[in-house]
Amino acid sequence: MISLGGKAIDLATFEQVVLQHNEVNLSATAVRDVSKSFEFLQSFSKNKLIYGINTGFGPMAQYRINDADRKQLQYNLIRSHSSGMGQLLSPQHSRAMLLARLNTMLLGYSGIHPDTVQLMVSLLNNDAYPCVYAHGGVGASGDLVQLAHLALGLIGEGNFWLKGKVTPAKEVFKKLKLQPLSIHIREGLAMLNGTSAMTGIGGVNVLMAHRLVMWSTLLSLMVNEMMEAYDDHFSAELNNVKQHRGQRQVAEWMRKLGAQSKLMRKRHEHLYDKKITEDVIEDKVQEYYSLRCVPQILGPILDTVLNTEQVIVNELNSVNDNPVVDRKNKNIFHGGNFHGDYIALEMDKLKIAVTKLSMLAERQLNFLLNPHLNQKLPPFANAGKLGLNFGIQGMQYPATSTVAENQTLSNPMYIHSIPNNNDNQDIVSMGCNAAMMCSRVIDNAYEVLSVEAVALVQAIDLRGFANKLSPATKWMYTAIREQIPFFKEDFAASQKLQDVKQWMSETDIIAQFRKVVG
């Protein structure tokens, strides 16, 4: 049980709730803060004109709303903006979004009734999340459309993901014996104004991207092992004269992960400690960049992931609705904390970094399949009869095409702003679009790495190197072989590739790294 409120949550806590489905409860401090915020707004708003409480919204704010219509105003806002289109967010993304919205509500600056956060906790703990559509938010005034669908579920309307199935809201509340949320003052506006959709999706993106860097590091090590490459590419002496944290970290990982390998060669043993008399050296003195420059390529990608993590954690623990109900200073402040530029920019940076990671994997895959490059393997790592059988040839195509898709998707959303809302929202972040596109790029990258992994274990077997691998790469080799055995005859590979992708995306590679590198 994870207690929310009263202290900031980090990405580890986010992962425990979103990916591991740990149950949550509310700290007494958080409930007290939410209650005091509500009580302050209830008292402060009497006989005052306050945006979104007794006025219309956006460019309609000049219209005053009668006291008798104030609650209906909030319901109208929720229903009118529940206009999303496209595909539904996945249950995982919806859970992340619900957690992100809950955490910002718990900061006590929104003036909502405490029933709101209690209901959100009950839904999280019952694996019930309002269905939210991918298309609709422009990331200014927050993720209005996505959060409207979240709020629609809270008031007992629309559909839910319940235990992984789409279920009408009325049926969900009946099954769970819960009461839909009743509007008190500004629960509608408080739920809609914010960055919680892009932040929730962004949090999942960071978690999955961090794992991708580790998978790519492990695969890159195995490619070098397969080639019996020199290990000074990853030496501390070489990499630590560069001042970049990511490069140093990736190089250290590769040294520790490959420490017990029987395949990596020492340069001094082969080139320095004996006299070389040949005019033409048969083995390469230096490997191709996709093998030799892994720390320099994955290093900035790792740095990008870590920077994005910090921005996501900051936003998870930020007040991002409008106006801000400040009970401590006895005032209400209007501004734009709902503007999603921080998340939008980070999602664009992250998807560009992940696209480069997928490009590295594709180049390593091409190296494995082209005998003119590796000079160690048959064409396409083909264990069958050349000409009659095709090996990995057909599997390369989806990897290549998917990398091309990633390259196109990496065009930044951050610089695309289309004014709308009668030009009230005259510059917007497109943050939720950026987060969704980043998610797609990450999912694509897992596909590319899956093809590379299959090709690599096939190459390892063709060279008879399985028992010479380091313990870390032998662990990955064994797990991949459980999904797809060594093959000579051609077969339809789609399902096997999907199995490998699923294993890689669901396996806690971080835990495996910690066993070896600490």
C-alpha positions in Angstrom: 0.0 0.0 0.0 1.4 3.3 -1.1 0.4 6.5 0.8 -0.1 9.5 -1.5 -0.1 13.1 -0.4 2.0 15.0 2.1 5.2 14.4 0.2 6.4 14.4 -3.4 6.2 11.2 -5.4 9.1 10.0 -7.5 9.2 7.9 -10.6 9.8 4.8 -8.6 6.5 5.4 -6.8 4.8 6.2 -10.1 6.0 2.9 -11.5 4.8 0.9 -8.5 1.3 2.3 -8.9 1.0 2.4 -12.7 3.0 -0.6 -13.9 2.9 -2.9 -10.8 -0.6 -1.9 -9.7 0.2 -1.4 -6.1 -2.8 -0.1 -4.1 -2.8 3.4 -2.7 -4.3 5.3 0.2 -4.4 9.0 1.2 -2.3 10.5 3.9 -4.2 12.3 6.6 -2.2 15.4 5.8 -3.3 15.4 2.2 -7.0 14.9 3.0 -6.7 17.8 5.5 -5.1 20.1 2.9 -7.8 19.2 0.3 -10.6 19.9 2.9 -9.1 23.2 3.9 -8.7 24.3 0.3 -12.4 23.4 -0.3 -13.5 25.2 2.8 -11.5 28.3 1.9 -12.9 28.5 -1.6 -16.4 28.0 -0.3 -16.0 30.9 2.1 -13.9 33.2 -0.2 -16.2 32.9 -3.2 -19.2 34.4 -1.6 -20.2 37.7 -3.2 -17.2 37.7 -5.5 -16.9 37.2 -9.3 -14.4 34.4 -9.7 -13.5 32.8 -13.1 -15.0 29.4 -13.6 -17.2 29.5 -10.5 -19.8 32.2 -11.5 -18.5 33.0 -15.0 -18.4 31.2 -18.2 -15.1 29.6 -19.5 -12.4 30.9 -21.8 -13.7 33.6 -24.1 -17.2 33.2 -22.5 -15.8 34.4 -19.2 -17.5 37.8 -19.6 -20.8 36.2 -19.0 -21.8 36.0 -15.3 -23.5 32.8 -14.1 -26.4 33.0 -11.6 -25.9 31.2 -8.3 -28.7 28.7 -9.2 -26.7 27.6 -12.3 -23.3 27.3 -10.8 -23.3 23.5 -10.3 -24.9 23.0 -13.7 -22.1 25.1 -15.2 -19.5 22.5 -14.0 -21.5 19.6 -15.4 -22.0 21.4 -18.7 -18.2 22.0 -19.0 -17.5 18.3 -18.4 -20.1 17.1 -20.9 -19.4 19.6 -23.6 -15.7 18.9 -23.7 -16.1 15.1 -23.6 -15.6 15.3 -27.4 -12.5 13.2 -27.9 -11.9 11.1 -31.0 -9.4 8.5 -32.3 -8.4 5.4 -30.3 -8.9 5.0 -26.6 -5.8 5.5 -24.4 -4.6 2.1 -23.2 -5.6 1.1 -19.6 -2.0 1.7 -18.6 -2.1 5.2 -19.9 -5.5 5.9 -18.4 -4.2 4.6 -15.0 -1.2 6.9 -15.3 -3.4 9.8 -16.1 -5.7 9.2 -13.2 -2.7 8.9 -10.8 -1.2 12.1 -12.1 -4.4 14.0 -11.7 -5.0 12.7 -8.2 -1.5 13.7 -7.1 -1.9 17.3 -8.2 -5.3 17.5 -6.6 -3.8 16.3 -3.3 -1.6 19.4 -3.2 -4.6 21.3 -1.9 -4.7 24.2 -4.4 -7.8 23.3 -6.4 -10.7 23.9 -4.1 -12.3 20.5 -4.7 -14.4 18.5 -2.3 -12.4 15.7 -0.6 -14.9 13.2 -2.0 -13.2 13.7 -5.4 -9.8 12.4 -4.3 -11.4 9.6 -2.3 -13.3 8.4 -5.4 -10.2 8.5 -7.5 -8.4 6.3 -5.0 -11.2 3.8 -5.0 -11.1 3.6 -8.8 -7.4 3.2 -8.9 -7.5 0.3 -6.4 -10.3 -1.4 -8.4 -8.5 -1.2 -11.7 -11.3 1.1 -13.0 -10.3 4.0 -15.2 -12.5 6.3 -17.3 -12.1 5.7 -21.1 -10.2 8.6 -22.6 -9.7 9.3 -26.3 -6.3 10.0 -27.8 -7.3 12.9 -30.0 -8.6 16.3 -28.7 -6.2 18.0 -26.4 -4.0 20.9 -27.5 -2.1 21.1 -24.3 -3.1 24.6 -23.2 -5.8 25.1 -20.7 -4.3 21.7 -20.2 -5.4 18.4 -21.6 -9.0 19.7 -21.7 -10.6 17.0 -23.8 -8.7 14.1 -22.2 -9.4 15.3 -18.7 -13.0 16.0 -19.6 -13.4 12.3 -20.3 -11.7 11.5 -17.0 -14.2 13.8 -15.2 -17.1 12.3 -17.2 -16.3 9.0 -15.7 -16.1 10.4 -12.2 -19.7 11.8 -12.5 -20.9 8.4 -13.6 -21.1 8.8 -17.3 -19.3 7.5 -20.4 -17.3 4.2 -20.3 -14.6 2.8 -18.1 -11.7 0.3 -18.5 -12.6 -2.2 -15.8 -10.2 -5.1 -15.4 -9.1 -4.5 -18.9 -12.5 -4.4 -20.5 -14.6 -1.4 -21.7 -17.6 -1.2 -19.5 -20.4 1.4 -19.1 -19.9 3.8 -16.2 -23.2 3.0 -14.6 -22.3 -0.7 -14.5 -18.9 0.0 -13.0 -20.3 2.1 -10.2 -22.9 -0.6 -9.5 -20.3 -3.4 -9.4 -17.9 -1.5 -7.2 -20.7 -0.1 -5.0 -19.5 3.4 -5.4 -21.3 6.7 -5.8 -20.5 9.0 -8.7 -19.0 12.4 -7.9 -21.4 15.2 -7.0 -20.3 18.7 -8.0 -19.9 21.1 -5.1 -18.1 24.2 -6.4 -15.5 23.8 -9.2 -14.8 20.1 -9.5 -15.4 20.3 -13.3 -12.9 23.1 -14.0 -10.4 21.7 -11.5 -10.4 18.3 -13.2 -10.2 19.7 -16.8 -7.5 22.4 -16.4 -4.2 20.6 -16.1 -1.4 18.6 -17.7 -2.2 15.2 -16.2 -2.8 13.3 -19.5 0.5 14.3 -21.1 2.3 13.9 -17.7 0.8 10.5 -17.0 1.6 9.2 -20.5 5.0 10.9 -20.3 5.8 9.1 -17.1 5.2 5.7 -18.8 7.3 6.9 -21.7 10.2 7.6 -19.4 10.0 4.3 -17.7 9.9 2.4 -21.0 12.6 4.5 -22.6 15.0 3.9 -19.7 14.5 0.2 -20.2 15.2 0.6 -23.9 18.6 2.1 -23.2 19.5 -0.9 -21.0 18.3 -3.3 -23.7 20.3 -1.5 -26.3 23.3 -1.6 -24.1 23.0 -5.3 -23.6 22.4 -6.0 -27.3 25.3 -3.8 -28.2 27.6 -5.8 -25.9 26.4 -9.0 -27.4 27.1 -7.8 -31.0 30.7 -6.9 -29.8 31.0 -10.4 -28.2 29.8 -12.1 -31.4 32.5 -10.2 -33.3 35.2 -10.8 -30.6 35.8 -7.1 -30.6 38.4 -5.3 -28.6 37.2 -4.1 -25.2 39.0 -0.8 -25.0 36.1 0.8 -26.8 34.4 0.7 -23.4 37.4 1.3 -21.1 37.2 3.8 -18.3 40.4 5.4 -19.6 38.9 6.2 -23.0 35.4 7.2 -21.9 36.2 9.1 -18.7 38.2 11.7 -20.5 34.8 12.9 -21.9 32.8 14.9 -19.3 29.4 13.5 -20.1 27.6 11.5 -17.5 25.6 9.3 -19.9 28.6 8.2 -21.9 30.5 7.3 -18.8 27.5 5.4 -17.4 26.9 3.4 -20.6 30.6 2.5 -20.8 30.7 1.4 -17.2 27.6 -0.8 -17.8 29.3 -2.4 -20.7 32.4 -3.1 -18.7 30.6 -4.6 -15.8 28.1 -6.6 -17.9 30.9 -8.0 -20.1 33.4 -8.5 -17.3 33.2 -12.3 -17.5 32.9 -12.6 -21.2 35.3 -15.1 -22.9 34.9 -13.4 -26.2 36.0 -9.8 -25.8 39.6 -9.3 -26.7 42.4 -7.3 -25.2 44.1 -5.1 -27.7 47.6 -5.3 -26.2 47.5 -9.1 -26.4 46.8 -9.2 -30.1 48.3 -6.0 -31.5 50.8 -4.6 -28.9 52.5 -7.5 -27.2 53.5 -9.3 -30.4 55.1 -8.1 -33.6 52.6 -7.7 -36.5 54.3 -8.5 -39.9 51.3 -8.8 -42.2 50.9 -6.0 -44.7 47.1 -6.5 -44.7 45.5 -7.2 -41.3 42.7 -9.8 -41.6 40.8 -8.7 -38.5 39.6 -5.2 -38.2 41.8 -3.0 -36.1 38.7 -0.9 -35.2 35.1 -2.0 -35.5 32.3 -0.1 -37.4 30.9 2.8 -35.5 27.7 1.0 -34.6 29.8 -1.4 -32.5 32.7 0.9 -31.4 30.8 4.1 -30.5 28.0 2.7 -28.4 28.8 4.8 -25.3 29.0 8.0 -27.4 25.6 7.2 -29.1 23.7 5.8 -26.1 25.2 8.3 -23.7 23.3 11.4 -24.8 20.2 9.2 -25.1 20.5 8.2 -21.5 21.1 11.8 -20.5 17.9 12.8 -22.3 15.9 10.1 -20.5 17.2 11.2 -17.1 16.5 14.9 -17.9 13.0 14.0 -19.0 12.5 12.0 -15.9 13.2 15.1 -13.8 10.8 17.3 -15.7 8.0 14.6 -15.4 8.6 14.3 -11.7 8.5 18.1 -11.3 5.2 18.2 -13.2 3.7 15.3 -11.3 4.2 17.2 -8.1 3.1 20.6 -9.5 -0.1 22.5 -9.2 -1.2 22.8 -12.8 -4.8 23.9 -12.9 -6.3 27.4 -13.1 -7.1 29.5 -11.1 -4.9 28.5 -8.2 -6.9 28.4 -4.9 -4.3 29.7 -2.4 -5.7 29.2 1.1 -2.4 30.0 2.7 -2.3 33.6 1.2 -6.1 33.9 1.3 -6.3 34.6 -2.4 -7.1 33.1 -5.8 -4.5 33.6 -8.6 -5.2 33.4 -12.3 -2.6 32.4 -14.8 -1.4 29.5 -17.0 0.0 26.7 -15.0 -2.0 24.4 -17.3 0.2 25.2 -20.2 2.1 22.0 -21.2 5.3 23.4 -22.8 7.6 21.7 -20.3 6.1 18.2 -21.1 5.7 18.9 -24.8 9.4 19.8 -25.3 10.6 16.9 -23.2 8.5 14.4 -25.2 9.9 15.7 -28.4 13.4 15.4 -27.1 12.7 11.9 -25.8 11.2 10.6 -29.0 14.2 12.0 -31.0 16.6 10.2 -28.7 14.6 7.0 -28.9 14.5 7.2 -32.7 18.3 7.4 -32.7 18.4 4.3 -30.4 16.3 2.5 -32.9 18.6 3.6 -35.7 21.6 2.2 -33.8 19.7 -1.1 -33.5 18.9 -1.2 -37.2 22.5 -0.5 -38.1 23.7 -3.3 -35.9 21.1 -5.6 -37.4 22.2 -4.7 -40.9 25.8 -5.4 -39.8 24.8 -8.9 -38.6 23.0 -9.7 -41.9 25.5 -8.4 -44.4 28.5 -10.8 -44.7 30.5 -8.1 -46.5 30.4 -6.1 -43.3 30.8 -8.7 -40.6 32.9 -11.3 -42.5 31.9 -13.9 -39.9 28.4 -15.0 -40.8 26.5 -16.3 -43.8 24.1 -13.9 -45.5 21.1 -12.9 -43.3 22.5 -15.2 -40.5 21.0 -18.0 -42.6 21.5 -21.4 -41.0 19.7 -23.2 -43.8 20.6 -23.8 -47.4 21.6 -20.6 -49.1 19.3 -19.6 -51.9 16.6 -22.1 -50.7 16.2 -20.7 -47.2 16.2 -17.0 -46.2 17.2 -16.8 -42.5 16.5 -13.3 -41.1 16.0 -11.7 -44.5 12.2 -11.3 -44.2 12.4 -10.1 -40.6 14.7 -7.2 -41.5 12.0 -5.4 -43.4 9.7 -4.5 -40.5 12.8 -3.3 -38.6 13.8 -1.0 -41.5 10.4 0.3 -42.2 9.7 0.9 -38.5 12.8 3.0 -38.1 11.8 5.1 -41.1 8.4 5.7 -39.4 10.2 6.7 -36.2 12.3 9.2 -38.1 9.1 10.8 -39.6 7.3 10.8 -36.2 10.3 12.6 -34.7 9.3 15.9 -36.3 8.7 18.0 -33.1 5.1 18.8 -32.0 6.5 21.6 -29.7 6.8 24.0 -32.6 3.3 23.3 -34.0 0.8 25.7 -32.5 -2.6 26.3 -34.0 -4.7 29.0 -32.3 -8.2 27.9 -31.3 -11.0 28.7 -28.8 -11.8 32.0 -30.6 -8.1 32.8 -30.4 -8.2 32.8 -26.6 -5.8 29.9 -26.8 -3.6 31.7 -29.3 -0.4 29.7 -28.6 -0.6 26.1 -27.4 1.8 23.3 -26.5 0.3 20.2 -28.2 1.8 18.3 -25.2 -0.6 15.4 -25.3 0.0 14.9 -29.0 3.7 15.0 -28.3 3.4 12.4 -25.5 1.3 10.0 -27.6 3.7 10.3 -30.6 6.6 9.6 -28.2 4.8 6.6 -26.9 4.4 5.3 -30.4 8.1 5.8 -31.2 9.0 3.9 -28.0 6.7 1.0 -28.9 8.2 1.0 -32.4 11.7 0.8 -30.9 10.8 -2.3 -29.0 9.8 -3.9 -32.3 13.2 -3.0 -33.9 15.2 -4.3 -30.9 13.1 -7.5 -31.0 14.3 -8.2 -34.5 17.8 -7.4 -33.6 17.7 -9.8 -30.6 16.4 -12.7 -32.7 19.1 -12.1 -35.3 21.8 -11.9 -32.6 21.0 -15.1 -30.9 20.9 -16.8 -34.3 24.4 -15.3 -35.0 25.7 -16.5 -31.7 24.6 -20.0 -32.4 26.0 -19.9 -35.9 29.4 -19.1 -34.4 29.0 -21.6 -31.5 29.6 -18.8 -28.9 26.6 -19.3 -26.5 28.8 -20.7 -23.7 31.4 -18.0 -24.0 29.0 -15.1 -23.5 29.1 -13.0 -20.3 26.5 -14.1 -17.7 24.4 -11.0 -18.5 24.3 -11.6 -22.2 23.9 -15.4 -21.7 20.8 -14.5 -19.6 19.3 -12.6 -22.5 20.3 -15.2 -25.0 18.6 -18.0 -23.0 15.4 -16.0 -22.6 15.2 -15.1 -26.3 15.8 -18.8 -27.2 12.8 -19.7 -25.0 10.7 -17.5 -27.3 12.2 -18.5 -30.6 14.5 -21.7 -30.9 17.4 -21.9 -33.3 16.0 -22.5 -36.8 17.2 -23.5 -40.3 13.8 -23.9 -42.0 11.8 -20.8 -42.9 8.6 -20.1 -41.0 6.1 -17.3 -40.5 7.9 -15.2 -37.8 5.3 -12.5 -36.9 4.0 -14.2 -33.7 7.5 -15.2 -32.5 8.7 -11.6 -33.0 5.6 -10.3 -31.1 6.5 -12.8 -28.3 10.0 -11.4 -28.1 8.8 -7.9 -28.1 6.3 -8.6 -25.3 9.0 -10.3 -23.2 11.4 -7.4 -23.6 8.7 -4.7 -22.8 7.4 -6.6 -19.8 10.7 -7.8 -18.3 12.2 -5.7 -15.5 15.6 -5.2 -17.2 16.5 -2.6 -14.5 16.4 -5.4 -11.8 18.7 -7.5 -14.0 21.1 -4.7 -14.4 21.2 -4.0 -10.7 22.3 -7.6 -10.1 25.4 -7.0 -12.1 26.2 -3.3 -12.1 24.7 -2.3 -8.7 
